[in-house]
Amino acid sequence: MATALASYYSKEERLCIPSVPLYVTRESILATLSSLNVGRVYSVREIPFTRGNSDARRITFRVMWNNHKCINEERLQNMQKRIRDGQTVRIVYEFPKFWELRSQMPSSSLHQDQK
């Protein structure tokens, strides 16, 4: 059981921030994500909105969870569980402003991958 949990919490995830204002730079996004110390963030893509809100864009990225070097492992596991259960995690980037971090994949396919 412990081995199954360890592999469950150590996999790569595709995540997204559904709406990020254009004035927030890519470097600022990476710095904020890196400050969480949850793992290696890579393959960052910025996807502009084509309709409606043109003052923002969607950010997608991959993260390789880093459970062994995380300062607060319990917090990291709680983040992973919430994301894998289809919930969002709020990340404050400039108080009181925050991003909602969520899985890029539907929660049903996440559960199928874990079986």
C-alpha positions in Angstrom: 0.0 0.0 0.0 2.8 2.5 0.9 4.5 1.8 -2.5 1.2 2.4 -4.3 0.8 5.7 -2.5 4.4 6.7 -3.2 3.9 6.1 -6.9 0.5 7.8 -6.9 2.1 11.0 -5.5 5.3 11.0 -7.6 3.9 11.1 -11.2 4.0 13.9 -13.6 0.8 16.0 -14.0 -0.5 18.3 -16.7 -1.9 21.4 -15.0 -3.4 24.7 -16.0 -4.3 28.1 -14.8 -7.4 28.9 -16.7 -7.1 32.7 -16.7 -4.0 34.8 -16.2 -3.9 38.6 -16.9 -1.6 39.7 -19.7 0.3 42.0 -17.4 1.6 39.0 -15.5 4.8 38.0 -17.2 5.8 34.4 -18.0 8.9 34.8 -15.7 6.6 35.9 -12.8 4.4 32.8 -13.4 7.4 30.5 -13.3 8.9 32.2 -10.3 5.6 31.9 -8.4 5.2 28.2 -9.3 8.9 27.5 -8.4 8.4 29.2 -5.0 5.9 26.5 -4.1 8.8 24.0 -4.2 6.5 21.2 -5.4 8.6 20.0 -8.3 10.0 20.7 -11.7 7.8 22.9 -13.9 8.3 22.6 -17.6 6.6 22.7 -21.0 4.8 26.0 -20.2 2.4 27.2 -22.9 0.5 30.4 -23.1 -2.8 30.1 -24.9 -4.5 33.5 -25.8 -8.2 33.8 -25.5 -9.8 34.3 -29.0 -13.2 35.5 -27.8 -14.4 37.7 -25.0 -11.8 38.4 -22.4 -8.7 39.5 -24.5 -6.9 40.8 -21.4 -6.0 37.3 -20.2 -4.7 34.0 -21.4 -4.7 30.4 -20.3 -1.4 28.9 -19.0 -0.8 25.1 -19.3 2.3 23.3 -18.0 3.6 20.1 -16.7 5.0 19.4 -13.2 7.1 16.5 -12.0 6.1 16.3 -8.4 9.0 16.4 -6.0 7.8 14.7 -2.8 11.2 13.9 -1.4 12.5 17.5 -1.4 9.3 19.2 -0.5 9.4 21.4 2.6 5.8 20.5 3.6 5.0 17.0 2.2 1.6 17.0 3.8 0.6 20.2 2.0 2.0 18.8 -1.3 0.0 15.6 -1.0 -3.2 17.6 -0.2 -2.6 19.7 -3.3 -2.1 16.6 -5.4 -5.2 15.0 -4.0 -7.4 18.0 -4.6 -6.2 18.4 -8.2 -6.7 14.7 -8.9 -10.2 14.8 -7.4 -11.1 17.5 -10.0 -10.9 20.4 -7.5 -8.9 23.6 -7.8 -6.0 24.8 -5.7 -5.7 28.6 -5.1 -2.2 30.1 -5.5 -1.8 33.6 -4.2 0.6 35.5 -6.5 0.0 39.0 -5.4 -2.2 39.3 -2.3 -5.2 39.3 -2.5 -5.0 38.1 -6.1 -4.8 34.4 -6.8 -4.8 31.8 -9.6 -6.9 28.7 -9.6 -4.6 25.8 -10.5 -6.4 22.6 -11.8 -5.7 19.5 -13.8 -5.7 19.9 -17.5 -7.3 16.4 -17.8 -10.8 15.4 -16.7 -10.8 13.8 -13.3 -12.4 10.6 -14.7 -9.3 10.0 -16.8 -7.0 10.7 -13.9 -8.7 8.0 -11.8 -8.5 5.5 -14.7 -4.7 6.2 -14.9 -4.3 5.3 -11.2 -5.9 1.9 -11.5 
